[in-house]
């Protein structure tokens, strides 16, 4: 295993291309305003709006961290523009592509999922801003494998299920409040439904989800077996 494996997010690609397209679009829009009759100004407006959106996309790409994952011999470090989390290898129980039931089939999600052993160790290695972002962005996962008891006729069960309690006590008796507690309760809820605690979108990776899972599994196995072979 290498000392450090760097994974670049797909969102980081084509920054220069996006910026150039936006600038060229603005240039063409300025020309269209000067040469086209007023009756065709709408063309220039469309070009301007499209160019500004393209430049905004380029800016958002630029803001993303250079690498989404830094995989070392001791841990996995996930980096996001809202913060980061770090997970030690010895705190990982299972890694896989999560699957959900659709009819009679099991359909894989475009994500990588990790089941961890000890919440208390992990919770202290997650940025509060990232916790908040994950709670918001990954709410759609709650609609998968929803228990039958939640399928109520009033229509309020889904909205209630989106809320997480702001108190959590782990197996060691350590108490958490606020965003840490909400994040822990969300992990518990997703573990009960999908079998895992942490979920990362495939767009954060530089390869297909299953290939990334295979990479993490190989690293995990090598790290855990290293002391035995020394």
Secondary structure, DSSP 4 states (H G I P E B T S, - for coil): --SEEEE--GGGTTHHHHHHHHHHHHHHHHHHHHHS-GGGHHHHHHHHHHHHHHHHHHHHHHHS-S-SEEEESSEEEEEETTEEEEEEGGGEEEEE--EEEETTEEEEPSEEEEEES-HHHHHTTB-HHHHHHHHHHTGGGGGTT--GGG--TTS-HHHHHT---SEEE-TT--EEETHHHHHHHHHHHHHHHHS-SEEEEGGGSSS-HHHHHHHHHHHHHHHHHHHHH-
